[in-house]
């Protein structure tokens, strides 16, 4: 995951309520079915990043 202002990120979500795990914005996506497309959001003290077409993750097969 790359972006700006990620130093204080406390969580990364994949779709609704599914959190990746990791440190320093290296995250492991939670399991899901191949071809499922979800929004990925970073969470920190300032709030949650917005959802847009650039923040989509598609699970592989």
Residue frames as qw, qx, qy, qz and C-alpha x, y, z in Angstrom:
[[0.000, 0.891, 0.455, 0.000, 0.00, 0.00, 0.00],
 [0.434, 0.027, 0.014, 0.901, 1.42, 3.37, -0.94],
 [0.066, -0.857, -0.420, -0.293, 0.17, 6.87, -0.29],
 [0.178, 0.504, -0.293, 0.793, 0.75, 9.94, 1.81],
 [0.392, -0.456, 0.339, -0.723, 0.29, 10.57, 5.53],
 [0.859, -0.123, -0.451, -0.207, 0.31, 6.85, 6.39],
 [0.296, 0.398, -0.695, 0.521, 2.82, 7.02, 9.26],
 [0.300, -0.146, 0.616, -0.714, 0.14, 7.02, 11.97],
 [0.674, -0.038, -0.494, -0.548, -2.13, 4.45, 10.32],
 [0.419, -0.286, 0.719, -0.474, -3.72, 2.24, 12.95],
 [0.635, 0.213, 0.730, -0.138, -5.77, -0.05, 10.68],
 [0.219, 0.255, -0.594, -0.731, -6.47, -0.90, 7.07],
 [0.637, 0.229, 0.593, -0.436, -9.88, -2.21, 6.08],
 [0.041, 0.082, -0.821, -0.563, -10.77, -4.42, 3.13],
 [0.361, -0.429, -0.684, -0.466, -14.46, -4.01, 2.41],
 [0.507, -0.642, -0.052, -0.573, -16.92, -3.70, 5.28],
 [0.679, -0.615, 0.276, -0.291, -15.32, -4.39, 8.66],
 [0.972, 0.022, -0.004, 0.232, -12.55, -6.75, 7.49],
 [0.177, -0.926, 0.318, 0.100, -9.17, -5.59, 8.75],
 [0.767, 0.448, -0.384, 0.251, -5.80, -6.42, 7.26],
 [0.739, -0.629, 0.012, 0.241, -2.92, -7.06, 9.61],
 [0.701, 0.442, -0.044, 0.558, 0.46, -5.47, 9.54],
 [0.462, -0.695, -0.069, 0.547, 2.92, -2.85, 10.66],
 [0.182, -0.512, 0.313, 0.779, 4.13, 0.32, 8.96],
 [0.594, 0.535, -0.019, -0.600, 1.46, 0.00, 6.27],
 [0.266, 0.233, -0.895, -0.271, 2.55, -3.41, 5.15],
 [0.667, -0.030, 0.377, -0.642, -0.72, -5.28, 5.30],
 [0.056, -0.008, 0.979, 0.196, -1.93, -8.80, 4.69],
 [0.524, -0.085, -0.272, -0.803, -5.33, -8.97, 3.04],
 [0.578, -0.058, 0.690, -0.432, -7.90, -11.10, 4.82],
 [0.216, 0.060, 0.920, 0.322, -9.07, -14.18, 2.91],
 [0.551, 0.445, 0.233, -0.666, -11.96, -13.90, 0.46],
 [0.773, 0.357, 0.521, 0.060, -13.22, -15.48, -2.74],
 [0.425, -0.056, 0.476, 0.768, -11.35, -15.01, -6.00],
 [0.114, 0.443, 0.501, 0.735, -12.51, -12.04, -8.09],
 [0.270, -0.817, -0.481, 0.165, -14.18, -10.30, -5.13],
 [0.320, 0.482, -0.014, 0.816, -13.59, -6.54, -5.36],
 [0.438, -0.745, -0.443, 0.238, -13.54, -4.45, -2.16],
 [0.089, 0.909, -0.110, 0.391, -12.62, -0.92, -1.10],
 [0.721, -0.137, -0.373, 0.568, -9.42, -0.53, 0.92],
 [0.134, -0.904, -0.044, -0.404, -9.26, 2.27, 3.50],
 [0.504, 0.138, -0.529, 0.668, -6.57, 3.45, 5.90],
 [0.462, -0.806, -0.321, -0.182, -7.62, 4.55, 9.40],
 [0.491, 0.105, -0.404, 0.765, -5.69, 6.94, 11.67],
 [0.162, -0.468, -0.523, 0.694, -6.39, 9.61, 14.27],
 [0.128, 0.245, -0.182, -0.944, -7.44, 12.05, 11.53],
 [0.719, 0.286, 0.185, -0.606, -10.14, 9.68, 10.27],
 [0.725, 0.123, 0.663, 0.137, -10.67, 7.16, 7.49],
 [0.100, -0.273, 0.543, 0.788, -9.45, 7.59, 3.93],
 [0.616, 0.370, 0.074, -0.691, -12.14, 8.11, 1.28],
 [0.663, 0.161, 0.720, 0.131, -13.37, 5.34, -1.01],
 [0.455, 0.689, -0.185, -0.533, -12.82, 5.86, -4.73],
 [0.915, 0.381, -0.091, -0.095, -11.90, 3.81, -7.79],
 [0.395, 0.663, -0.578, 0.265, -8.18, 4.06, -6.98],
 [0.280, -0.436, 0.718, -0.464, -8.62, 2.27, -3.63],
 [0.916, 0.043, -0.009, -0.400, -10.15, -0.96, -4.92],
 [0.183, -0.442, 0.878, 0.028, -8.56, -4.38, -4.32],
 [0.859, 0.162, -0.226, -0.430, -9.51, -7.45, -6.35],
 [0.674, -0.379, 0.631, -0.058, -8.72, -10.86, -4.91],
 [0.325, 0.461, -0.734, -0.378, -6.84, -13.23, -7.22],
 [0.916, -0.034, -0.215, -0.339, -7.60, -16.86, -7.87]]
